[in-house]
Amino acid sequence: MKYIKLFEAFDRLSRDQKSELQDYCETNLAYLMDDGFKVRVGQQYAIGNVSIGIKKDRLSLADKALTGEAREDFNWSDIKDHFIPFCMRLEKEYEISEIKILGPMINFVIKDNFEKRLDELSTEVVSYIDIHLSGEKEQINESLSHKEDIEDFCDTHLAYLTDENFRIRYEEFYGGNVIKLEIGHEYREKEGFDFTWNEVKDRFIPFLQMLSKQYRLHNFHFEDNNCKRTEVVKITAGLLSKFQSDYSITNYYTYNDIINDDLSPLGGNLMLESIMIKIGRKLT
């Protein structure tokens, strides 16, 4: 995708623009928000920038009364795997002028090479994150195709798996209206087994949460009657039998099964061959 970069500051942020950006942030940071984080979009009129503030609110009113604080410090290592992919995707839509990371003993300001510098950040306790945007990036060519749009979304949010040599394959169905995504391991599959659910669940669960907020998920009932219409994730495991060589078994799971980390009857340490989902059009 090609963009014209706008280096002019935002003149103002309309109510609709603010609402749209707020929804965008909340959707892409859904996993963190479920853990008590809050996102606030505002306008810095003095310098013309738009700011995205991220903090963790104390859930207990007693804590607020006791400490006088409205936020709770958190560990950078606990959120970086969700925050960095969000910044990568945000950077494709907006000009990020700087990212500030504040804590009891720190005040970091990052102005460029955001992915690398955030990944290398060695701090631990953080109180607040502030992202400053200086403008939007406008598209100069036609919109991405459905497949390209999904690939862009998935490659961004599954970047940490691909960095660990997991492979993601895409296949079009029904004239490109449905994309099948398959996750496996590039090297270990040659040995017969690939990976365990426990290896990938901390990446896959938040990815599925974000994906479900933007795209329709399809089941596999049409190709396998054993799949219920509510089951949208297909997981194939490699098993060993004393009566025969290794073979595969397939199980289907609902969205809630995955979100609740319930992989019955497979279990978290069983060796898996692949995880598949079928992604439809964007939700309106």
Secondary structure, DSSP 4 states (H G I P E B T S, - for coil): --EEE--SPPS---HHHHHHHHHHHHHHTHHHHTTTEEEEEEEETTTTEEEEEEEEB-S-HHHHHHH--SB--EEHHHHHHHHHHHHHHHHHHEEEEEEEEE-SS-EEEE-S-HHHHHHT----EESEEEEEEEEEEEE-SPPPPHHHHHHHHHHHHTHHHHHTTEEEEEEEEGGGTEEEEEEEETTGGGGT--EEHHHHHHHHHHHHHHHHHHEEEE-STTT-TTS-TTEEEEEEEEEEETTEEEEEEEEEEEHHHHHTT--TTT-TTSEEEEEEEEEEEEP-
